């Protein structure tokens, strides 16, 4: 995970996971609407997932 991705996770979580698919962006966006911390955590978890 690059340094730019980590910064995007902190500043705007849905933008950090834009290349992971529509579902990941939607989940991260909804969690960000509920609160910044859940959205940032979800983005970090999605980016650290191995596929």
Backbone bond lengths (Angstrom), bond angles and torsions (degrees), N, CA, C in turn:
res aa  C-N    CA-C-N  psi(-1)  N-CA   C-N-CA  omega(-1)  CA-C   N-CA-C  phi
1 X - - - 1.445 - - 1.527 107.51 -
2 X 1.306 115.66 130.01 1.460 120.90 -176.79 1.528 111.35 -81.81
3 X 1.304 114.34 163.36 1.462 121.18 179.72 1.532 110.87 -64.65
4 X 1.330 115.90 -35.55 1.463 120.30 178.22 1.526 111.16 -63.03
5 X 1.328 116.92 -39.65 1.472 119.99 178.64 1.514 111.58 -64.13
6 X 1.317 117.31 -39.65 1.466 120.57 179.25 1.520 110.19 -64.74
7 X 1.329 116.74 -41.82 1.463 120.49 178.19 1.527 110.24 -63.75
8 X 1.340 117.51 -41.16 1.465 120.27 177.09 1.524 111.46 -65.04
9 X 1.334 117.61 -35.73 1.469 120.36 177.15 1.518 111.03 -61.54
10 X 1.308 115.90 -35.90 1.463 119.92 -178.67 1.533 111.01 -77.71
11 X 1.330 117.12 -42.45 1.463 120.34 -174.57 1.530 113.28 -81.97
12 X 1.322 117.18 -48.90 1.461 121.31 -178.43 1.529 108.95 -146.97
13 X 1.329 117.39 88.84 1.458 121.77 -172.49 1.534 116.22 -54.79
14 X 1.347 121.39 -41.20 1.466 118.59 -179.27 1.528 113.43 -63.02
15 X 1.303 117.72 -30.88 1.460 120.57 179.17 1.530 111.71 -69.21
16 X 1.310 117.20 -29.00 1.465 121.06 -179.20 1.525 112.02 -70.45
17 X 1.332 118.25 -27.52 1.467 120.96 -176.57 1.526 112.19 -108.03
18 X 1.323 117.20 20.85 1.469 121.40 -174.94 1.531 112.52 -61.13
19 X 1.326 118.44 -30.32 1.456 120.73 -178.26 1.529 113.40 -90.01
20 X 1.320 117.94 2.38 1.459 122.02 -179.68 1.525 113.39 -92.02
21 X 1.324 117.65 -1.69 1.454 120.96 177.10 1.516 112.50 114.35
22 X 1.311 114.12 164.46 1.461 121.71 -175.45 1.533 111.90 -65.88
23 X 1.315 117.22 -37.50 1.460 120.39 -179.22 1.516 112.42 -64.25
24 X 1.316 116.25 -42.95 1.464 120.27 179.57 1.518 111.06 -65.54
25 X 1.319 116.81 -40.77 1.462 120.56 179.03 1.524 110.24 -65.08
26 X 1.329 117.05 -41.98 1.461 121.30 -179.40 1.525 111.32 -64.39
27 X 1.327 116.65 -46.78 1.462 120.61 179.85 1.519 110.71 -61.97
28 X 1.309 115.94 -45.55 1.468 119.95 -179.51 1.522 111.01 -65.13
29 X 1.336 117.07 -39.23 1.459 120.55 178.86 1.528 111.25 -64.42
30 X 1.325 116.99 -44.13 1.468 120.11 179.64 1.523 111.42 -65.18
31 X 1.326 116.70 -40.28 1.460 118.99 177.69 1.529 111.70 -67.82
32 X 1.329 116.68 -33.51 1.457 120.07 176.64 1.528 110.72 -67.36
33 X 1.327 117.09 -34.77 1.465 119.75 175.94 1.526 111.55 -65.91
34 X 1.328 116.50 -33.61 1.466 120.29 178.02 1.523 111.63 -72.03
35 X 1.290 115.97 -27.39 1.462 121.11 -179.55 1.510 108.51 169.12
36 X 1.304 115.36 149.26 1.457 119.57 -175.71 1.531 111.94 -65.34
37 X 1.321 117.26 -40.68 1.466 121.30 -175.82 1.530 112.16 -63.37
38 X 1.339 120.66 -47.62 1.468 118.82 178.26 1.533 112.80 -60.88
39 X 1.317 117.32 -36.44 1.456 120.28 178.40 1.515 112.45 -66.96
40 X 1.324 116.56 -41.32 1.465 120.68 178.92 1.522 110.96 -66.95
41 X 1.310 117.36 -40.67 1.467 120.90 178.45 1.521 110.30 -65.20
42 X 1.321 117.14 -43.76 1.468 120.38 179.21 1.524 110.95 -62.28
43 X 1.311 117.40 -41.05 1.459 120.20 179.05 1.520 111.02 -63.90
44 X 1.318 117.78 -42.32 1.460 120.71 177.92 1.522 111.73 -64.40
45 X 1.328 117.01 -39.80 1.469 120.57 178.65 1.524 110.34 -66.01
46 X 1.308 117.68 -43.90 1.475 121.35 -179.81 1.518 110.76 -63.50
47 X 1.313 117.65 -40.33 1.464 120.59 -179.45 1.525 112.07 -71.95
48 X 1.329 118.52 -27.54 1.461 120.83 -179.79 1.525 113.40 -87.95
49 X 1.320 117.51 -6.36 1.461 121.75 179.58 1.520 110.60 -66.99
50 X 1.316 117.23 136.17 1.473 121.94 176.79 1.511 110.33 -91.32
51 X 1.317 115.51 136.04 1.469 119.76 176.50 1.489 110.03 -133.02
